[in-house]
Amino acid sequence: MLLITGVLVLLVTALVELTGDRLIHSYIWYMLAFFLFVTSFSHYVAHLGLKHDQANLHVYYFTSMGVRMVFCIIAIFLYRFYHEEQVMQFVFNFFVLYFTYTAFEIYALLSNLRRNSKKQI
């Protein structure tokens, strides 16, 4: 996760330097910190499910996904409630990060499941 965050930091820094604030919202660093926290929490909950109750891993995983989605919806509504400028830019940047971290989470979960399925065979 630190690798993907590092790549995103480098990409965002390069885009900010090249395009200014046309593509990247000024709250991008807050968004990155938010997604780092939320994804870490989701990964931790799924890891607990994998460690303690493998038969019900899907419950832990879907709970972590649901909590993450609720946190994301709350973050977007809070931004919209307190700010009226650059809403589309914020939402676009937010969802690019959301889908990037979701893809990472799915990849991490699948790699853990493959490793555990090989142990059971």
N, C-alpha and C positions, 0 to 999 in steps of 0.2 A: 504494500500500500504506500509505503514511503517512496518507492520508485515511481509509481504513477503520479503521486503528488509532486515529486521533484520535476518530472517531465512537464506536468501542467504548469508549475511555477515558471519554468524556463520558457514554455510556449506563451504564457500570458505576458511575461516580461517582454518577450520579443514583439508580440502584437501591440502592446502598449507603446513601445518605442517606435514601431513602424507606423501605426495608425492613430496614435493618440487615444482620444476617448470616443472615436467613431464606432468601433466594434466592441470594445471592452468597457464595461460599466465600472464606475469608480469604486463600487463595493465588491469588486471581484475577490479581493483578499479576504474579506469577511465571508464570502460565499465559499471560498476554498477551505477556510478554517471550519466552517459549519459542516461541509461535506466530509472533511477529515474526521471530525468528531462523530457525526451520525453514522458514517460507514464503519468506523472503529467499533461503535456501540453495536451495530447490527452484526458485524462479524463476531464480536464477543458473545452475543446471545446465541447465534447459530453454533459457535464453537462449544458453548455450554450444552446445547442440545445434542451435539455430536458426541461429546464426552460422557454425559450422564444418562442420556436416554435416546439411543440410536433409533429405536423403533418409532419414536415420535419426533424425529428431527424436523419433519415438515411443519409441525406446530410451532416450533421455535423459529424456524426460518420465516414462515409467513407472518408470525408475530413481529419479528424484527423488521420485515419489509413494510408491514402496516404502520408500525410506529414511525419508521423513516418517512413514509409518505405523509403521515399526519404532520410531522415536524416540518416537512417541506411546504405543505399547504399553509400551515400557520406562518411560516417565514414569508411566503409570497403575499399573503393577506396583510401581514404587518407592514411590509414594504409599501404595498398599495395604499394602505390606510394613512401612513405618515408621509408618503412622497407621491407627487403627481407627475414628476418629470422623469423621462427616460424609462418608463414602465416596460415597454416592449424590449428595450435593450437589456434591462434587468432580467426579465423573464427568459429571453433567449439565452443569455449567459448562464442563468440558473439551470435551465433544462439541459444545456450542453454538459454542464458539470454533473447533473443528476444522472443522465444516461451514461456518462463515462464511468462514474463510480458504481452504478448499477451493473454495468458490464464487468467491471473488476470484481464485484461481489459474486456475481454468477460464476465467473471464471474460478475464483478462489473456492467456492462451494463445490463446483464440479471436480476440481483437482483433489479436494479432500474426500469426496465421495468415491472417486476412482481408487484412491489409495486404500480406503477402508473396504471397498468391495473386493479388492485383490487379496486383502488379509482374510476375508471370510471364505474365499474359494479354496 
